[in-house]
């Protein structure tokens, strides 16, 4: 699968999540952000969402999944 299609397919999977998802300007990366309020309950939910994203991203060899914290995840093409 070509790189661009990998990132778009993963982006499509992430659209089902309760999160703010935005492509970068070159459409070679996107961020998944969990909106406030941030507390213990939302952190648990955010970690579960990150776990799904990490699992999904493993099937795409040209994509890196980087978690800044519990609420923000960056996915980008190599």
HTML snippet that shows the backbone in 3Dmol.js (N, CA, C, O; Angstrom):
<script src="https://3Dmol.org/build/3Dmol-min.js"></script>
<div id="view" style="width:600px;height:400px;position:relative"></div>
<script>
const pdb = `
ATOM      1  N   UNK A   1       0.852  -1.177   0.000  1.00  0.00           N
ATOM      2  CA  UNK A   1       0.000   0.000   0.000  1.00  0.00           C
ATOM      3  C   UNK A   1       0.897   1.239   0.000  1.00  0.00           C
ATOM      4  O   UNK A   1       1.836   1.319   0.791  1.00  0.00           O
ATOM      5  N   UNK A   2       0.620   2.194  -0.869  1.00  0.00           N
ATOM      6  CA  UNK A   2       1.441   3.395  -0.930  1.00  0.00           C
ATOM      7  C   UNK A   2       1.296   4.216   0.353  1.00  0.00           C
ATOM      8  O   UNK A   2       0.279   4.141   1.042  1.00  0.00           O
ATOM      9  N   UNK A   3       2.326   4.997   0.657  1.00  0.00           N
ATOM     10  CA  UNK A   3       2.387   5.729   1.916  1.00  0.00           C
ATOM     11  C   UNK A   3       1.188   6.647   2.129  1.00  0.00           C
ATOM     12  O   UNK A   3       0.583   6.650   3.201  1.00  0.00           O
ATOM     13  N   UNK A   4       0.852   7.421   1.111  1.00  0.00           N
ATOM     14  CA  UNK A   4      -0.243   8.382   1.249  1.00  0.00           C
ATOM     15  C   UNK A   4      -1.558   7.668   1.566  1.00  0.00           C
ATOM     16  O   UNK A   4      -2.366   8.163   2.352  1.00  0.00           O
ATOM     17  N   UNK A   5      -1.761   6.528   0.964  1.00  0.00           N
ATOM     18  CA  UNK A   5      -2.985   5.781   1.219  1.00  0.00           C
ATOM     19  C   UNK A   5      -2.991   5.202   2.632  1.00  0.00           C
ATOM     20  O   UNK A   5      -4.050   5.079   3.247  1.00  0.00           O
ATOM     21  N   UNK A   6      -1.823   4.850   3.145  1.00  0.00           N
ATOM     22  CA  UNK A   6      -1.731   4.347   4.516  1.00  0.00           C
ATOM     23  C   UNK A   6      -2.219   5.403   5.512  1.00  0.00           C
ATOM     24  O   UNK A   6      -3.033   5.108   6.387  1.00  0.00           O
ATOM     25  N   UNK A   7      -1.720   6.625   5.373  1.00  0.00           N
ATOM     26  CA  UNK A   7      -2.084   7.675   6.331  1.00  0.00           C
ATOM     27  C   UNK A   7      -3.556   8.041   6.191  1.00  0.00           C
ATOM     28  O   UNK A   7      -4.216   8.326   7.190  1.00  0.00           O
ATOM     29  N   UNK A   8      -4.077   8.037   4.978  1.00  0.00           N
ATOM     30  CA  UNK A   8      -5.485   8.356   4.789  1.00  0.00           C
ATOM     31  C   UNK A   8      -6.392   7.255   5.321  1.00  0.00           C
ATOM     32  O   UNK A   8      -7.463   7.540   5.856  1.00  0.00           O
ATOM     33  N   UNK A   9      -5.980   6.015   5.181  1.00  0.00           N
ATOM     34  CA  UNK A   9      -6.762   4.899   5.706  1.00  0.00           C
ATOM     35  C   UNK A   9      -6.792   4.942   7.229  1.00  0.00           C
ATOM     36  O   UNK A   9      -7.845   4.755   7.838  1.00  0.00           O
ATOM     37  N   UNK A  10      -5.641   5.187   7.843  1.00  0.00           N
ATOM     38  CA  UNK A  10      -5.598   5.286   9.303  1.00  0.00           C
ATOM     39  C   UNK A  10      -6.399   6.483   9.784  1.00  0.00           C
ATOM     40  O   UNK A  10      -7.093   6.392  10.797  1.00  0.00           O
ATOM     41  N   UNK A  11      -6.317   7.592   9.084  1.00  0.00           N
ATOM     42  CA  UNK A  11      -7.113   8.777   9.421  1.00  0.00           C
ATOM     43  C   UNK A  11      -8.597   8.422   9.391  1.00  0.00           C
ATOM     44  O   UNK A  11      -9.353   8.836  10.269  1.00  0.00           O
ATOM     45  N   UNK A  12      -9.009   7.665   8.393  1.00  0.00           N
ATOM     46  CA  UNK A  12     -10.405   7.238   8.302  1.00  0.00           C
ATOM     47  C   UNK A  12     -10.820   6.383   9.490  1.00  0.00           C
ATOM     48  O   UNK A  12     -11.933   6.524   9.996  1.00  0.00           O
ATOM     49  N   UNK A  13      -9.937   5.500   9.939  1.00  0.00           N
ATOM     50  CA  UNK A  13     -10.236   4.690  11.115  1.00  0.00           C
ATOM     51  C   UNK A  13     -10.413   5.582  12.343  1.00  0.00           C
ATOM     52  O   UNK A  13     -11.309   5.351  13.155  1.00  0.00           O
ATOM     53  N   UNK A  14      -9.573   6.583  12.477  1.00  0.00           N
ATOM     54  CA  UNK A  14      -9.608   7.456  13.650  1.00  0.00           C
ATOM     55  C   UNK A  14     -10.842   8.361  13.667  1.00  0.00           C
ATOM     56  O   UNK A  14     -11.205   8.885  14.720  1.00  0.00           O
ATOM     57  N   UNK A  15     -11.482   8.547  12.532  1.00  0.00           N
ATOM     58  CA  UNK A  15     -12.673   9.399  12.471  1.00  0.00           C
ATOM     59  C   UNK A  15     -13.794   8.883  13.364  1.00  0.00           C
ATOM     60  O   UNK A  15     -14.673   9.654  13.751  1.00  0.00           O
ATOM     61  N   UNK A  16     -13.782   7.598  13.698  1.00  0.00           N
ATOM     62  CA  UNK A  16     -14.831   7.034  14.544  1.00  0.00           C
ATOM     63  C   UNK A  16     -14.602   7.329  16.028  1.00  0.00           C
ATOM     64  O   UNK A  16     -15.462   7.035  16.858  1.00  0.00           O
ATOM     65  N   UNK A  17     -13.460   7.900  16.359  1.00  0.00           N
ATOM     66  CA  UNK A  17     -13.125   8.173  17.755  1.00  0.00           C
ATOM     67  C   UNK A  17     -13.725   9.488  18.217  1.00  0.00           C
ATOM     68  O   UNK A  17     -13.976  10.383  17.410  1.00  0.00           O
ATOM     69  N   UNK A  18     -13.953   9.601  19.508  1.00  0.00           N
ATOM     70  CA  UNK A  18     -14.461  10.837  20.102  1.00  0.00           C
ATOM     71  C   UNK A  18     -13.277  11.757  20.371  1.00  0.00           C
ATOM     72  O   UNK A  18     -12.828  11.898  21.508  1.00  0.00           O
ATOM     73  N   UNK A  19     -12.774  12.387  19.295  1.00  0.00           N
ATOM     74  CA  UNK A  19     -11.563  13.196  19.389  1.00  0.00           C
ATOM     75  C   UNK A  19     -11.540  14.234  18.272  1.00  0.00           C
ATOM     76  O   UNK A  19     -12.298  14.153  17.305  1.00  0.00           O
ATOM     77  N   UNK A  20     -10.657  15.202  18.431  1.00  0.00           N
ATOM     78  CA  UNK A  20     -10.426  16.226  17.416  1.00  0.00           C
ATOM     79  C   UNK A  20      -9.251  15.741  16.556  1.00  0.00           C
ATOM     80  O   UNK A  20      -8.141  15.573  17.060  1.00  0.00           O
ATOM     81  N   UNK A  21      -9.496  15.518  15.268  1.00  0.00           N
ATOM     82  CA  UNK A  21      -8.484  14.939  14.381  1.00  0.00           C
ATOM     83  C   UNK A  21      -8.196  15.934  13.262  1.00  0.00           C
ATOM     84  O   UNK A  21      -9.106  16.380  12.563  1.00  0.00           O
ATOM     85  N   UNK A  22      -6.913  16.276  13.100  1.00  0.00           N
ATOM     86  CA  UNK A  22      -6.538  17.283  12.099  1.00  0.00           C
ATOM     87  C   UNK A  22      -5.317  16.848  11.314  1.00  0.00           C
ATOM     88  O   UNK A  22      -4.304  16.435  11.879  1.00  0.00           O
ATOM     89  N   UNK A  23      -5.435  16.952   9.992  1.00  0.00           N
ATOM     90  CA  UNK A  23      -4.306  16.673   9.107  1.00  0.00           C
ATOM     91  C   UNK A  23      -3.320  17.829   9.154  1.00  0.00           C
ATOM     92  O   UNK A  23      -3.707  18.981   9.348  1.00  0.00           O
ATOM     93  N   UNK A  24      -2.040  17.512   8.974  1.00  0.00           N
ATOM     94  CA  UNK A  24      -1.010  18.528   8.840  1.00  0.00           C
ATOM     95  C   UNK A  24      -1.088  19.153   7.457  1.00  0.00           C
ATOM     96  O   UNK A  24      -1.813  18.650   6.599  1.00  0.00           O
ATOM     97  N   UNK A  25      -0.358  20.238   7.219  1.00  0.00           N
ATOM     98  CA  UNK A  25      -0.449  20.962   5.948  1.00  0.00           C
ATOM     99  C   UNK A  25      -0.070  20.144   4.713  1.00  0.00           C
ATOM    100  O   UNK A  25      -0.627  20.367   3.638  1.00  0.00           O
ATOM    101  N   UNK A  26       0.853  19.214   4.844  1.00  0.00           N
ATOM    102  CA  UNK A  26       1.264  18.402   3.697  1.00  0.00           C
ATOM    103  C   UNK A  26       0.464  17.106   3.594  1.00  0.00           C
ATOM    104  O   UNK A  26       0.687  16.311   2.682  1.00  0.00           O
ATOM    105  N   UNK A  27      -0.459  16.892   4.518  1.00  0.00           N
ATOM    106  CA  UNK A  27      -1.283  15.674   4.589  1.00  0.00           C
ATOM    107  C   UNK A  27      -0.411  14.422   4.721  1.00  0.00           C
ATOM    108  O   UNK A  27      -0.771  13.344   4.248  1.00  0.00           O
ATOM    109  N   UNK A  28       0.747  14.590   5.378  1.00  0.00           N
ATOM    110  CA  UNK A  28       1.626  13.465   5.665  1.00  0.00           C
ATOM    111  C   UNK A  28       1.640  13.148   7.155  1.00  0.00           C
ATOM    112  O   UNK A  28       2.384  12.282   7.615  1.00  0.00           O
ATOM    113  N   UNK A  29       0.803  13.864   7.899  1.00  0.00           N
ATOM    114  CA  UNK A  29       0.689  13.634   9.332  1.00  0.00           C
ATOM    115  C   UNK A  29      -0.683  14.101   9.786  1.00  0.00           C
ATOM    116  O   UNK A  29      -1.350  14.880   9.105  1.00  0.00           O
ATOM    117  N   UNK A  30      -1.092  13.612  10.949  1.00  0.00           N
ATOM    118  CA  UNK A  30      -2.281  14.161  11.584  1.00  0.00           C
ATOM    119  C   UNK A  30      -2.173  13.978  13.085  1.00  0.00           C
ATOM    120  O   UNK A  30      -1.438  13.121  13.577  1.00  0.00           O
ATOM    121  N   UNK A  31      -2.926  14.807  13.801  1.00  0.00           N
ATOM    122  CA  UNK A  31      -2.952  14.730  15.251  1.00  0.00           C
ATOM    123  C   UNK A  31      -4.328  14.285  15.709  1.00  0.00           C
ATOM    124  O   UNK A  31      -5.343  14.571  15.073  1.00  0.00           O
ATOM    125  N   UNK A  32      -4.334  13.587  16.812  1.00  0.00           N
ATOM    126  CA  UNK A  32      -5.578  13.174  17.466  1.00  0.00           C
ATOM    127  C   UNK A  32      -5.517  13.775  18.860  1.00  0.00           C
ATOM    128  O   UNK A  32      -4.654  13.424  19.664  1.00  0.00           O
ATOM    129  N   UNK A  33      -6.440  14.683  19.136  1.00  0.00           N
ATOM    130  CA  UNK A  33      -6.463  15.388  20.415  1.00  0.00           C
ATOM    131  C   UNK A  33      -7.779  15.120  21.135  1.00  0.00           C
ATOM    132  O   UNK A  33      -8.853  15.182  20.535  1.00  0.00           O
ATOM    133  N   UNK A  34      -7.684  14.826  22.411  1.00  0.00           N
ATOM    134  CA  UNK A  34      -8.870  14.656  23.239  1.00  0.00           C
ATOM    135  C   UNK A  34      -9.155  16.018  23.856  1.00  0.00           C
ATOM    136  O   UNK A  34      -8.305  16.573  24.552  1.00  0.00           O
ATOM    137  N   UNK A  35     -10.348  16.564  23.606  1.00  0.00           N
ATOM    138  CA  UNK A  35     -10.650  17.910  24.106  1.00  0.00           C
ATOM    139  C   UNK A  35     -10.880  17.926  25.623  1.00  0.00           C
ATOM    140  O   UNK A  35     -11.216  16.899  26.213  1.00  0.00           O
ATOM    141  N   UNK A  36     -10.698  19.088  26.246  1.00  0.00           N
ATOM    142  CA  UNK A  36     -10.986  19.222  27.674  1.00  0.00           C
ATOM    143  C   UNK A  36     -12.473  18.977  27.939  1.00  0.00           C
ATOM    144  O   UNK A  36     -13.267  19.022  26.999  1.00  0.00           O
ATOM    145  N   UNK A  37     -12.863  18.729  29.148  1.00  0.00           N
ATOM    146  CA  UNK A  37     -12.079  18.854  30.381  1.00  0.00           C
ATOM    147  C   UNK A  37     -11.167  17.651  30.572  1.00  0.00           C
ATOM    148  O   UNK A  37     -11.506  16.529  30.193  1.00  0.00           O
ATOM    149  N   UNK A  38     -10.019  17.899  31.158  1.00  0.00           N
ATOM    150  CA  UNK A  38      -9.063  16.836  31.426  1.00  0.00           C
ATOM    151  C   UNK A  38      -9.083  16.537  32.922  1.00  0.00           C
ATOM    152  O   UNK A  38      -8.825  17.406  33.755  1.00  0.00           O
ATOM    153  N   UNK A  39      -9.390  15.308  33.229  1.00  0.00           N
ATOM    154  CA  UNK A  39      -9.415  14.866  34.621  1.00  0.00           C
ATOM    155  C   UNK A  39      -9.151  13.364  34.629  1.00  0.00           C
ATOM    156  O   UNK A  39      -8.820  12.790  33.592  1.00  0.00           O
ATOM    157  N   UNK A  40      -9.293  12.731  35.772  1.00  0.00           N
ATOM    158  CA  UNK A  40      -8.994  11.298  35.855  1.00  0.00           C
ATOM    159  C   UNK A  40      -9.883  10.466  34.941  1.00  0.00           C
ATOM    160  O   UNK A  40      -9.412   9.515  34.317  1.00  0.00           O
ATOM    161  N   UNK A  41     -11.160  10.812  34.856  1.00  0.00           N
ATOM    162  CA  UNK A  41     -12.082  10.051  34.001  1.00  0.00           C
ATOM    163  C   UNK A  41     -11.726  10.199  32.523  1.00  0.00           C
ATOM    164  O   UNK A  41     -11.691   9.208  31.793  1.00  0.00           O
ATOM    165  N   UNK A  42     -11.466  11.415  32.083  1.00  0.00           N
ATOM    166  CA  UNK A  42     -11.143  11.602  30.671  1.00  0.00           C
ATOM    167  C   UNK A  42      -9.757  11.063  30.339  1.00  0.00           C
ATOM    168  O   UNK A  42      -9.502  10.666  29.202  1.00  0.00           O
ATOM    169  N   UNK A  43      -8.857  11.045  31.325  1.00  0.00           N
ATOM    170  CA  UNK A  43      -7.533  10.483  31.064  1.00  0.00           C
ATOM    171  C   UNK A  43      -7.630   8.977  30.801  1.00  0.00           C
ATOM    172  O   UNK A  43      -6.936   8.452  29.930  1.00  0.00           O
ATOM    173  N   UNK A  44      -8.475   8.297  31.540  1.00  0.00           N
ATOM    174  CA  UNK A  44      -8.685   6.861  31.322  1.00  0.00           C
ATOM    175  C   UNK A  44      -9.232   6.611  29.922  1.00  0.00           C
ATOM    176  O   UNK A  44      -8.763   5.718  29.216  1.00  0.00           O
ATOM    177  N   UNK A  45     -10.220   7.399  29.525  1.00  0.00           N
ATOM    178  CA  UNK A  45     -10.801   7.263  28.182  1.00  0.00           C
ATOM    179  C   UNK A  45      -9.766   7.614  27.109  1.00  0.00           C
ATOM    180  O   UNK A  45      -9.694   6.950  26.075  1.00  0.00           O
ATOM    181  N   UNK A  46      -8.972   8.649  27.351  1.00  0.00           N
ATOM    182  CA  UNK A  46      -7.952   9.071  26.386  1.00  0.00           C
ATOM    183  C   UNK A  46      -6.899   7.983  26.197  1.00  0.00           C
ATOM    184  O   UNK A  46      -6.461   7.732  25.074  1.00  0.00           O
ATOM    185  N   UNK A  47      -6.497   7.344  27.271  1.00  0.00           N
ATOM    186  CA  UNK A  47      -5.516   6.262  27.168  1.00  0.00           C
ATOM    187  C   UNK A  47      -6.075   5.080  26.380  1.00  0.00           C
ATOM    188  O   UNK A  47      -5.343   4.425  25.639  1.00  0.00           O
ATOM    189  N   UNK A  48      -7.361   4.810  26.538  1.00  0.00           N
ATOM    190  CA  UNK A  48      -7.995   3.730  25.772  1.00  0.00           C
ATOM    191  C   UNK A  48      -8.001   4.073  24.281  1.00  0.00           C
ATOM    192  O   UNK A  48      -7.747   3.208  23.444  1.00  0.00           O
ATOM    193  N   UNK A  49      -8.289   5.319  23.955  1.00  0.00           N
ATOM    194  CA  UNK A  49      -8.273   5.761  22.556  1.00  0.00           C
ATOM    195  C   UNK A  49      -6.862   5.646  21.995  1.00  0.00           C
ATOM    196  O   UNK A  49      -6.678   5.169  20.875  1.00  0.00           O
ATOM    197  N   UNK A  50      -5.865   6.077  22.763  1.00  0.00           N
ATOM    198  CA  UNK A  50      -4.482   5.957  22.298  1.00  0.00           C
ATOM    199  C   UNK A  50      -4.100   4.501  22.060  1.00  0.00           C
ATOM    200  O   UNK A  50      -3.398   4.186  21.099  1.00  0.00           O
ATOM    201  N   UNK A  51      -4.561   3.623  22.930  1.00  0.00           N
ATOM    202  CA  UNK A  51      -4.277   2.205  22.746  1.00  0.00           C
ATOM    203  C   UNK A  51      -4.826   1.684  21.430  1.00  0.00           C
ATOM    204  O   UNK A  51      -4.160   0.917  20.734  1.00  0.00           O
ATOM    205  N   UNK A  52      -6.051   2.103  21.083  1.00  0.00           N
ATOM    206  CA  UNK A  52      -6.632   1.703  19.792  1.00  0.00           C
ATOM    207  C   UNK A  52      -5.817   2.251  18.633  1.00  0.00           C
ATOM    208  O   UNK A  52      -5.538   1.538  17.669  1.00  0.00           O
ATOM    209  N   UNK A  53      -5.439   3.512  18.730  1.00  0.00           N
ATOM    210  CA  UNK A  53      -4.661   4.139  17.652  1.00  0.00           C
ATOM    211  C   UNK A  53      -3.315   3.423  17.494  1.00  0.00           C
ATOM    212  O   UNK A  53      -2.888   3.152  16.372  1.00  0.00           O
ATOM    213  N   UNK A  54      -2.655   3.121  18.599  1.00  0.00           N
ATOM    214  CA  UNK A  54      -1.372   2.428  18.528  1.00  0.00           C
ATOM    215  C   UNK A  54      -1.530   1.053  17.881  1.00  0.00           C
ATOM    216  O   UNK A  54      -0.700   0.648  17.067  1.00  0.00           O
ATOM    217  N   UNK A  55      -2.576   0.350  18.235  1.00  0.00           N
ATOM    218  CA  UNK A  55      -2.827  -0.966  17.638  1.00  0.00           C
ATOM    219  C   UNK A  55      -3.092  -0.835  16.146  1.00  0.00           C
ATOM    220  O   UNK A  55      -2.527  -1.583  15.348  1.00  0.00           O
ATOM    221  N   UNK A  56      -3.944   0.105  15.764  1.00  0.00           N
ATOM    222  CA  UNK A  56      -4.249   0.312  14.344  1.00  0.00           C
ATOM    223  C   UNK A  56      -2.991   0.682  13.570  1.00  0.00           C
ATOM    224  O   UNK A  56      -2.771   0.174  12.471  1.00  0.00           O
ATOM    225  N   UNK A  57      -2.161   1.566  14.133  1.00  0.00           N
ATOM    226  CA  UNK A  57      -0.996   2.068  13.396  1.00  0.00           C
ATOM    227  C   UNK A  57       0.051   0.980  13.146  1.00  0.00           C
ATOM    228  O   UNK A  57       0.863   1.110  12.230  1.00  0.00           O
ATOM    229  N   UNK A  58       0.047  -0.072  13.933  1.00  0.00           N
ATOM    230  CA  UNK A  58       1.031  -1.147  13.763  1.00  0.00           C
ATOM    231  C   UNK A  58       0.886  -1.872  12.427  1.00  0.00           C
ATOM    232  O   UNK A  58       1.839  -2.492  11.955  1.00  0.00           O
ATOM    233  N   UNK A  59      -0.278  -1.801  11.823  1.00  0.00           N
ATOM    234  CA  UNK A  59      -0.472  -2.489  10.547  1.00  0.00           C
ATOM    235  C   UNK A  59       0.037  -1.687   9.349  1.00  0.00           C
ATOM    236  O   UNK A  59      -0.015  -2.165   8.216  1.00  0.00           O
ATOM    237  N   UNK A  60       0.529  -0.468   9.596  1.00  0.00           N
ATOM    238  CA  UNK A  60       1.031   0.389   8.520  1.00  0.00           C
ATOM    239  C   UNK A  60       2.534   0.609   8.719  1.00  0.00           C
ATOM    240  O   UNK A  60       2.930   1.373   9.600  1.00  0.00           O
ATOM    241  N   UNK A  61       3.360  -0.035   7.930  1.00  0.00           N
ATOM    242  CA  UNK A  61       4.812   0.008   8.155  1.00  0.00           C
ATOM    243  C   UNK A  61       5.457   1.379   7.959  1.00  0.00           C
ATOM    244  O   UNK A  61       6.561   1.608   8.454  1.00  0.00           O
ATOM    245  N   UNK A  62       4.803   2.285   7.258  1.00  0.00           N
ATOM    246  CA  UNK A  62       5.393   3.594   6.978  1.00  0.00           C
ATOM    247  C   UNK A  62       4.872   4.691   7.900  1.00  0.00           C
ATOM    248  O   UNK A  62       5.135   5.871   7.667  1.00  0.00           O
ATOM    249  N   UNK A  63       4.135   4.314   8.943  1.00  0.00           N
ATOM    250  CA  UNK A  63       3.557   5.299   9.851  1.00  0.00           C
ATOM    251  C   UNK A  63       4.160   5.137  11.242  1.00  0.00           C
ATOM    252  O   UNK A  63       4.341   4.026  11.742  1.00  0.00           O
ATOM    253  N   UNK A  64       4.464   6.279  11.847  1.00  0.00           N
ATOM    254  CA  UNK A  64       4.941   6.317  13.225  1.00  0.00           C
ATOM    255  C   UNK A  64       3.833   6.907  14.081  1.00  0.00           C
ATOM    256  O   UNK A  64       3.201   7.893  13.703  1.00  0.00           O
ATOM    257  N   UNK A  65       3.603   6.300  15.234  1.00  0.00           N
ATOM    258  CA  UNK A  65       2.624   6.799  16.199  1.00  0.00           C
ATOM    259  C   UNK A  65       3.394   7.308  17.413  1.00  0.00           C
ATOM    260  O   UNK A  65       4.112   6.546  18.062  1.00  0.00           O
ATOM    261  N   UNK A  66       3.246   8.590  17.718  1.00  0.00           N
ATOM    262  CA  UNK A  66       3.950   9.195  18.840  1.00  0.00           C
ATOM    263  C   UNK A  66       2.929   9.816  19.783  1.00  0.00           C
ATOM    264  O   UNK A  66       2.119  10.645  19.367  1.00  0.00           O
ATOM    265  N   UNK A  67       2.965   9.422  21.042  1.00  0.00           N
ATOM    266  CA  UNK A  67       2.049   9.957  22.049  1.00  0.00           C
ATOM    267  C   UNK A  67       2.782  10.998  22.889  1.00  0.00           C
ATOM    268  O   UNK A  67       3.737  10.678  23.598  1.00  0.00           O
ATOM    269  N   UNK A  68       2.326  12.242  22.802  1.00  0.00           N
ATOM    270  CA  UNK A  68       2.943  13.317  23.585  1.00  0.00           C
ATOM    271  C   UNK A  68       2.583  13.174  25.058  1.00  0.00           C
ATOM    272  O   UNK A  68       3.439  13.297  25.935  1.00  0.00           O
ATOM    273  N   UNK A  69       1.321  12.915  25.314  1.00  0.00           N
ATOM    274  CA  UNK A  69       0.794  12.695  26.652  1.00  0.00           C
ATOM    275  C   UNK A  69      -0.491  11.890  26.477  1.00  0.00           C
ATOM    276  O   UNK A  69      -0.743  11.385  25.383  1.00  0.00           O
ATOM    277  N   UNK A  70      -1.286  11.760  27.489  1.00  0.00           N
ATOM    278  CA  UNK A  70      -2.506  10.949  27.383  1.00  0.00           C
ATOM    279  C   UNK A  70      -3.531  11.532  26.423  1.00  0.00           C
ATOM    280  O   UNK A  70      -4.403  10.813  25.937  1.00  0.00           O
ATOM    281  N   UNK A  71      -3.435  12.818  26.148  1.00  0.00           N
ATOM    282  CA  UNK A  71      -4.474  13.504  25.383  1.00  0.00           C
ATOM    283  C   UNK A  71      -4.095  13.850  23.950  1.00  0.00           C
ATOM    284  O   UNK A  71      -4.951  14.296  23.186  1.00  0.00           O
ATOM    285  N   UNK A  72      -2.857  13.661  23.569  1.00  0.00           N
ATOM    286  CA  UNK A  72      -2.463  14.056  22.210  1.00  0.00           C
ATOM    287  C   UNK A  72      -1.540  13.009  21.582  1.00  0.00           C
ATOM    288  O   UNK A  72      -0.587  12.526  22.194  1.00  0.00           O
ATOM    289  N   UNK A  73      -1.874  12.684  20.328  1.00  0.00           N
ATOM    290  CA  UNK A  73      -1.145  11.669  19.584  1.00  0.00           C
ATOM    291  C   UNK A  73      -0.835  12.228  18.199  1.00  0.00           C
ATOM    292  O   UNK A  73      -1.685  12.854  17.566  1.00  0.00           O
ATOM    293  N   UNK A  74       0.379  11.995  17.744  1.00  0.00           N
ATOM    294  CA  UNK A  74       0.805  12.409  16.411  1.00  0.00           C
ATOM    295  C   UNK A  74       1.066  11.157  15.590  1.00  0.00           C
ATOM    296  O   UNK A  74       1.731  10.232  16.057  1.00  0.00           O
ATOM    297  N   UNK A  75       0.551  11.126  14.380  1.00  0.00           N
ATOM    298  CA  UNK A  75       0.822  10.034  13.448  1.00  0.00           C
ATOM    299  C   UNK A  75       1.411  10.656  12.197  1.00  0.00           C
ATOM    300  O   UNK A  75       0.867  11.621  11.660  1.00  0.00           O
ATOM    301  N   UNK A  76       2.526  10.102  11.730  1.00  0.00           N
ATOM    302  CA  UNK A  76       3.178  10.686  10.560  1.00  0.00           C
ATOM    303  C   UNK A  76       3.851   9.624   9.711  1.00  0.00           C
ATOM    304  O   UNK A  76       4.168   8.529  10.176  1.00  0.00           O
ATOM    305  N   UNK A  77       4.059   9.981   8.453  1.00  0.00           N
ATOM    306  CA  UNK A  77       4.714   9.083   7.493  1.00  0.00           C
ATOM    307  C   UNK A  77       6.218   9.191   7.613  1.00  0.00           C
ATOM    308  O   UNK A  77       6.752  10.273   7.859  1.00  0.00           O
ATOM    309  N   UNK A  78       6.895   8.080   7.442  1.00  0.00           N
ATOM    310  CA  UNK A  78       8.357   8.069   7.391  1.00  0.00           C
ATOM    311  C   UNK A  78       8.822   8.537   6.035  1.00  0.00           C
ATOM    312  O   UNK A  78      10.025   8.601   5.783  1.00  0.00           O
TER     313      UNK A  78
END
`;
const viewer = $3Dmol.createViewer("view");
viewer.addModel(pdb, "pdb");
viewer.setStyle({}, {cartoon: {color: "spectrum"}});
viewer.zoomTo();
viewer.render();
</script>
